[in-house]
Amino acid sequence: MSATTAEAVVPPTQELSSVKLDQTAEEAKKDSPAAEEGEDEDGEEENGGDATTGTDKKKKKKKPKKKKKATNGAAGVVEGPLIPQTEPPTVPVSKQYKNGQYPVGECHDYINDNAYRTTSEELRALERQLLSEGPDSPNNYNAIRRAAEVHRQVRQYARKSIKPGMTMTEIVELIENGTRALVEENGMKSGIGFPTGVNRNHCAAHFSPNAGDKTVLLYEDTLKVDFGVHVNGRIVDSAFTLNFEPTYDNLLLACREATETGVREAGIDVRMGDIGAAIQETMESYEVEVNGKTLPVKSIRNLTGHSIEPYTIHAGKSVPIVKMNEDDEEYDVKMEEGEYFAIETFGTTGSGRVRDEGVCSHYARMPSNSKVPLRSASAKRLLGVIDRNFGTLPWCRRYLDRIGETAYLIGLKELVETGLVQDYPPLCDIEGSQTAQSEHTILLRPTCKEIVSRGDDY
């Protein structure tokens, strides 16, 4: 789920070595007798995925992929999944991984001044302590890995199942039904992390159909699919873009490569300014040809990635996707040990800025200790419903409908006006442009960087 920001970023890049869905020897010993091994190497894109297929598309440059090497310690053998997943997905991941340990994401060694972290016994001991807190602790890696495994399995099914002719409502229900089943939705303990975004064409973020919406996915559309899963408030946030004809293949590729750049550049003590500059350089090295006209790909400068905290999808730090001025107050903000982030990029053939457009569906309760007086009984009652069912997790009007709420729009309007609830209208570039989105969640562990949402598909 995207964050909006003011103008954003600048400088260098850093090399890295990576381990594909691996884990340290210490974790392997701690987690289970048959500890975890990762997933296979990323597969090629499905039909409609984020890959270029046309030979007539132009790009200025494409950096070769770096060879990966296993440098993060020996890993044991994953125990599971013991039960195959159904189609559509209905088998909870807890039934597939009987030992309660879930696949580790793709791990990257820290480098340069942080290279010592890979072998530091003190930091390895800290990770063992975190692992010992229990599989469902909000501070335990296993909670976010469980959410990530749900996301991977639902995402893989969605990527091959979403087709032109489906309505937006059918698409979000396909994803949300799968998420609820696989995570075993249980109040505030586990469930959907935020409303599923299905954003078409010039709409980049925050559209989810309200009741009665009849919008249909067309063959020529580009569709951004953004959804989240949480376990004990630990949210995994990942997004992808689908297209069904090749005109905008390079736009999708630019966005995906920009996200990979952001993932590569992110790390403990890295400045946001450096990350944003590197992302923009990658994104804007691409162009697309539409009806004989060459269009540059631009980063959307007022959308960003973001830090995540328990039950809070936008936790305060923004990860820009454009170069900042060095005197910008966010330029020198650094990523820190133990934090985790959604590295999220947006590309466009339009103006490079988004604005509010259309009917709102996304909302979230604002954390506040102050007592704000409410005029209407409906607003007071609705606030109680929100606190009990969603807390500070984002939600949408369909979720209120689902739990049986009716005639809530007047109360909702008052909650927004008083600042107790924040509305998030759809964010759109100029009409006629096309936008793309790509996103992964990364965890800055003491000893390595883990891309928890990485999967075979993406």
N, C-alpha and C positions, 0 to 999 in steps of 0.2 A: 504494500500500500504506500503510495508516494507521499512525500512531504513537499510542501511548497516553501520557497525561500526567496530572499532578495538576491541581488546580483552575486555571482559567485566566482574563481581560482587561479595556479602557476607551477612550476619546475619538474625536476628530474624524475627518473624512474629507477626501480630497483629490480635486480635479477632475483630469481628464486629457484629452488629445487623443490619438487613436490612428490607426494606419495599418494597414489590413487586409493581412496577409501581404505586407508591403513590405520593402524594404531600402534602405540608404543608397546614394548615388551612388558613394561610395568602394568599397563592397562590390561593387557591380555591375561596376565597372571591374576589380576585383581577381579576382573569382570566375571570369569567363569572358567571351569576346566577346559572347555572348548571355546576359547575366546574368539573375538570377532575378526573377520577379514572383510575387506571391502567388496564393493561391487566391481563389475568388469569395466573395461575402458569405455568411454563414452561412445555410443553408437552413432551412426549417421542419422540425419534428420528424417522424421516421418514425412509422408506426403503432407504438405501444408506446414512444414516446420520452418525453422530459422536458417535455412541453407540456400545458397544460390544454386539455381539450376539452369538459368538462361545464359547463353554465350554472348548475347548482345548487350549485357549490362556492363557499365564501366565503373571502375574504382581506381583511385589514384595509387594506392599501394595496399599490400596485404602482407603483414609480418608473418614469417614462417613460424609454425608451432614449435615450441621448445620441447626437446626430448625430456621425458620425465624419468626420474630415478628414485628408487626406494632408499631413502636415507633416514627414515624416522624409526628404525628399530624393527625387529622381527615381530610378526603378527601371528596369532593363532588362527584356528579355523573357525569360521562363523557357524554357529549352531542354528540353522534355519535359513529361510522359512520352512517349517516342517509341513505346513498345510498350504497348498497352492491357492492363489487368489482367484476369485470368481470374476466373471464379466457380466454385468457391471460389478465393481468391487464391493463385497459385503463382509469379508472375513476380517475381524479385528486383528491388528498387527500383534496384539498381545497373545493371540491364539497361534500365531505363526512362529513367534520367538518365545518358546516356553520358558527359557531361563531368564526372561525379563531383560535381556541385554540386546540393544538394537545397533544396527550397523553404524560404524564410525564414518564420518564424511571424508572427503578428500583432504589430506593433511599436507601442509606446506611448511618446511623448515623456515625459521627466521634466519636472516642473513646479516652481514655487516656487523654493526654494534650489538645486535641481538642474537648473533650466532651461538653464543654461549648457552642460550636457553635450551637448545636441543639436548644437551647432555648434562645440564645442571641437576645434581642430585637433590638440591634443596627445592627446586621447582618441580621436579618429578614427585617429590614427597607431597608437595602442595596439591598436585593433581590427584594423587592417591587419596588424599583427605577428602577432596571434593567427591570422588567416586564413592567413598565410604558412607556418604550421607544418605544413601538409599535411592532406589531407582526413580521415585516420584518426587524427590525434593526439588523445589524450584531452582536450587543452586547446583543441581547435579546435571552433568552433561547428558546423562541417559534420558532425562525428560525431554530435552530438545531433540535428541536423536529419535525418540519415539514419534514426536510430532513430524520430524523430517521424513521418516519412513512412511508415515501416512501420506504426507504430501507427495512423495515420489510415486507411490502406487496409484493414487488418485490422478495425479498429473499425467502419468503414462497412459492411463485409460482415456483421459479427456483428450489428449493430443491426437489419438487415433480415432476418436469417436465423434469429435466436433466436425460437422459438415455444413456446407451451405444448405439453406432450407430450414434449419433449426431456428426456433425462436430464442431470444436471449434468456427467457424464463426457463426453457428446456435445458439450456446449457448450464445455467447456474444451479438448477436442481440436480443435474447429473453430478456436478462437482460437490455440492453441499451434502447430498444424500450419501455419497461415497465417503466424504470426510467424517460425517457423523457416525457412520457405521464402523469405519476402521479405527477411529480414535476412541470409540465407545463414549459418545457424548454424555457428560455427567456434570451438569451445572457448571460451576466455576472451576472444576477440577480438570476437565478436558472438553474440547469442542472446537468450533470454528473460531479462527483468530480475528477475522474481520470479514465484512461482506465481500462476496466474490465480485470482482470488477470484470466486466465484459465490455471493453471500450472499442468502438469501431472507428476506423478512418481518422478524421481530424480530432476525435475525442481521445485524449491520452490517458485519463485516469478518472476514477471515482464514479463511474456509471455502473449501477446495478438496477435491474428492472424493478419497478414498483408493481403492485398488483394491477393486473389488467393490461400490462404492456404487451404489445403484439409485434414488436420489432423483430424482423427476420434477418438472419445472417445471409448475405449475398456472396456470390462467387467472387466478385471483384473486391470485396472488403478485406482490409487488414484488421485482425481482431487481437487485441491485447487481453490476455487472461491473467488476472492477478488474484491469488487467494492465499489464505493463511490458515494454519493449524496451531492450536496451543495445547500444551499439557502443563497443568499447574501454572498457567500464565506465561510459560516460556513459548514464545511465538516464533514459528518458522514462516517467513515471508518470501515467496518466490513467484516470479511471473515470466511469461513467455508470449511471443507473438506468432500468430498463424496467418498465412496467406495461401490462396488456392490457385493463383496464376502468377507468372513470374515477374511482372512489371516492377514490383518493389522488393525483389529479393535482396538487392544490395542494401536497402534501408534496414531490413531485418538483420543482415549480416553485420552491418556497421554497429548496430545497437548491441548485438551479442558480443562482438569483439571489444566494444567499449566496456561492457560489464566485466569481461575477462581481464581487461587492463586494470579496472578498479579493484578487482579481487587480488590481482598480482601486486599492486602498489600498496594495498592496505596492510597495516601491521602496527605493533606496539610502538608508540612515540612518533609515528608518521604524521606529518601535518596534513590537514584537510586541503590546504592550498596546493600541495604537490599532487595529491590524488586527482583533484578536479582538472588540473592542467593536463595530466596524462590522459584522462578519459576523453577530454575534448579533442586532443590531438588525434587519438584513434578514431573517434566518431567522425570527425570532419575530414578525414582522409578519404572518405567515400562519396560517391555521387550516384545518381540514378538517371536513366534516360526514359522519359515519358513522352510518347507521341513525337519523337524526334528532337525533343528539347532536353538538354542536360540540366539537372537540378542538383545543387549541393545538399548534402545531408548536414543538418545542424543539431547540436545538442540543445535541448529545451532548457534554457538558462534558469528559469524560475521553478524547476522541479529538481529534487535531490533524493539521494538515499538518506538513511537515518539510523541512529542508534536505537536499540530495542531494550526494554527492561521488562521485568515481570508485569503482565497485564497492561503494558503501555507500549503501543506500537511505534509512536514517535516520542522518543525518550529525551530529546533535548539537543543532541548533536546532529548536525546535518552533514552529509557527504556530498559535496557539490560535484557537478558534472561539466563545469566550465572553469576556465581560468579566472582567478580572482585577482584583485589588486592587493599588493602586499600590505597596504594600510587597512584592508578590510579586517574588522574585529574577529572574524571567524578564520582568517587565513592561517593563523598559528595554532588554532585548536588542534589538539593531538588525540589520536586513538590511544586507549590505555588498556593495560592488562586486565583480562576478565570481562571486558565489554564485548557486546556482539552487535553486529550491524547488518542492515539490508543494503547491499551494494546494488544500486538500482539506477539504470540509465534509460533515457528517453531520447529518441532521434526523431527528426521531422524534416519534411520537405517544405515546410511553411515558414512562419516568421521567427520561430525559435523561442516563442513565449506562449504561455497558455493563459486563459481567462475563464472565469465562471460562465457556464452556459447550460441551460436546461433545468429540469426539475430535479431537486435534490433527493437522494436516497440514503446516503451515508451520514451517520451521526456518531458522536461519542460523548460520554459523560466527562466533564472537566473535573480533575481532582481539585477539591476545594474544601477547606475547613470552615469557611465563612458561612454564616446562615443568611441566605438570600430570601427575602420575603416573597412569597408567591401569592398572586391574587386569586387564582381559580382553584377549585377543588380538583378539577381534572388534571391540572399541571402537578399538583402535589401527589396525586395518586399515581400519575405516570412516572414521576421521578422515583417513587418507591419500586415500581415495576422494573425500571431500568437498573436501579441499584441491585436488586435481587437477582436479575437474570443476566446482566452484562457487566456490571461494575464499570471499570474504565475501558473495557474492550469495545472497539467499534461495533456498530450494529446498523441495521437498515429497517425500513418500514415493513418489508416482508417478514422480518423476524418478529415484529410486534403482531402482525397478522397471524403468524404461525402459533403464537401462544394464546391467541384468542382475544387480543385487544382490538377494540373498535372505537370509532369516534374519538380518536386521540390527536387529531391534527391541531386543534385549538390549543390543547395543553402543550403539545410539542413546540408550537410557535412561541409560546410564553417561555418555555425552558431555554430556547435558543436566544430569545431577546434578553433574558437575564444573565446569559453567559454560563449557566449551569450545564448546558449541552452545546457542543460545537457542531455546526453543520458543515458538510464537505460536499459542495455541489460538483457536478462533472466539470473537468478541466479540459479545455479545448483550444487548439490552435485555429488558424483561419480556415474557414470552410473551403473544401477542395484540396487541402493538403492531406498528407498521410503521415501518421505517427507510428512508432514502434517502441516497445518496452522490453527490457531484459533485466532479470533480477535474481540474485542469490543471497542467502543468509550465511554470514561467516562468524565464527566464534574465535576470539583472540585468547586462546588458552595460554597458560604460563610457558609451555614448552613448544608450542607450534600453533599455526593458524589452521583452523578446520572449516572447510566449506560444507556445512552440514546438509544443505539442500541439494548437493550434487547428485546426479543420477545417470543411468545409462542413456537416458533420452536427452539430457541437457546438463 
